């Protein structure tokens, strides 16, 4: 059977994005194609799906099939329960981590000008959008937060360099598929955040 059809079936059945190496490992050892053969097959599959409502998309964790964004609002009608929404405070916190990583909770509070509730950090950790990448060598050794491959996958990008401007991130009204932890309400801010609009220099690690 042609490798392209096998690769297509593997990606279609996969529950998560797969790299070329992971696809290769699905084949029996004595029948494993070369990595470049799989790459050619993936490219051909992507071309085959160009006129279709489903696309083969490369994200940070590998390749996956997904509904084209222009049709997602139609597919969402299949689900009766509306996905919960995250607060502006959580999205601002996530944006700061994405653009300024690695940062401590104190750094985030300095930038936002208000405290960051523990529930916000916990929610981001449970969503696996952020993780503690190291500890700052100061008294108390606070955790330094950075984004993950799951964060990149959720936002349909392969690199932090593909992120929109900071202001666009702050204004996003993101819907998610899982129930978030209840957050404490924060007092309204009276001053605009001093976050600079810039791209991050580093990549996220999973």
N, C-alpha and C positions, 0 to 999 in steps of 0.2 A: 504494500500500500504506500502511496506517495506520502513523504514526510509531512508535507503541508497539511494534509487532512488529519494526520495524527496530532500534530501540534495544535491545530484548530480545536480538535475535540478535547485535548488536555486543558487548554485555556478556557474553553466553554464550561467545562465541568469543575474547574478550580474554584475554591471558595475565597481565594485571595489572589492578589497580583503575583505573577511568577516571573522570575528572571530566566534568561536563556539557559543558564547553568542548571537551574531547578527543573526546567523542562527536559533537559538532557538526562537528568537523573531518573526521570520517570520511565525511560526506555530500559529494557533489560541490558545488562552490561555488555553483552556480546553484540547487541544491535544498536548501541548508542551512536547517533550521527555526530558529526563534528559540530562544534559550536557555530561555525560560520554557516553551515548548512541550515541550522535552526534559525539563525538570523535572517537568512534569505527567505525561509518559509514564513517567518513572522512578517517580514516586509510585504511579501506577496499576499498574505491574509489581510493586512491593513489596506492594501489596494483593492482587494475584492470587496471589502466592506465600505468603501468610500461612498457609494450611492445608497447605502442602506441606513435604516433608522438606528442601527447598532453600530458602534465603532470599536476598533481595537486601540486602546489608549495606553501609552507608556506613562507610568507614574513613578514615584521614587522607589517603590518596592518591586517594580517589574511591569509586566503587561497584563491588561485585563480587558474583558469585554464590558461595555457599559452603554446605556441609552444615551443618545446624543442630547446635549444640554437643551437644545431647542425643543425637545419633545418631553423633557422630564416633568413638566407641569401636567401633561396629559396622563402620564403613567402614575403620577401621585394620586390621581383620582381612584386608583385601585385600593388605596388604603383609607379605611374609614377614620381611624384615629389620627388627628392632626399632630405632627411632631412638635415637641416643646421647643421653646425659643430661649436662647441665652441672653442674659442682660448685657447692657452696654458696658458695665463695669468689667464683666468677664472678658468681653471682646477686646476692650482696651488693654487689659492685662495680657491677654494672649498676643496682641499686636506688639506690645513692648518686648515681650520675650522673643518673638520672632525677629524683630528688627534690631534689638540691642543685645542679644544673647552672646555669652552667658551672663545672666543677671541674677542678683539676689532679690528676695522679697523686699528688702529695704530699698534697693535701687528702683524697683517698680513703684514703691510708695513715694520716693523722692520725685520721680518723673510725673506721676499722676497728681501729686499734691494731697492725696488722701490715703487712708489705710487700705490695705488689701485683706479682705476677710479670708479666714482659713478655708471656708467652703469653696471659694473661687479656685484657690490653688488645688484643693482636693478634687474638684470637678475636672480640672484640666489634667491632673494626673490619672484619674480614673478613665477619662476618655483616651488616654495615652497620646495626647497631643503634645505634652511636655514631659520632661524627666529631669532628675537631678544629674547633671553631667560631671560635677566636681563640687568641692567645698572651698570657699574663700579662706585664705590663710590669715584670718583676723580672729580676735577673741570671739568664741562661740562657734566658729567655723560654719557660717550659714551656707545653705545649699545654693549652688549656682544652677539656674534653670536654663534649659535649651529645648528646642523643638525636636520632634521625632519624625521618622519616615511615615508614621501613621498620620501625622499632621499634614505632610505633603500630599499623601494619598487622598485624604479627605477633601483637600482643596484642589485636587486634580492637577497637581504640578509635580515636576521632577526635581526642582531646585528652588532654594529661597530667592534666587535672582529673578524668578518668574513672579514674585509677589507684586501686587499693585502698590500704589503709593500708600503711605501710612494713613492718610486721611480716609482713603477708600476702605482700608481695613477697619478703622475705627467705626465707620458708618455702616458696616455690614450688618445685616439682620439675618443671622445664621440659624437655620433650622437643623435639628439633629434627630436621629432616629431612636436614641435611647433616653430614658428618663434622667434628667439632671438632678443633682443634689440640691435641696432647698438652700438658697443663698440668703444671707442677711442683707437687708436694704442699706445702702450707703447714702449719706447725706448728699444732696445735689451739690455739684461743684460750681463755684462762682467764677473761677478763673480757667481760661483755656489751657490745656496741657501744653507743656513746652517741648513735646516730642518733635524731633526734626524729621522731615520727609526725606528718607534716604534708603538705599538698598543695603542689605547686610553683606558683609564681606565673606562670611563663612557659610558652609553648608551644614544642614541638619544631619545628625547621625542617629541611626536607629538603635 
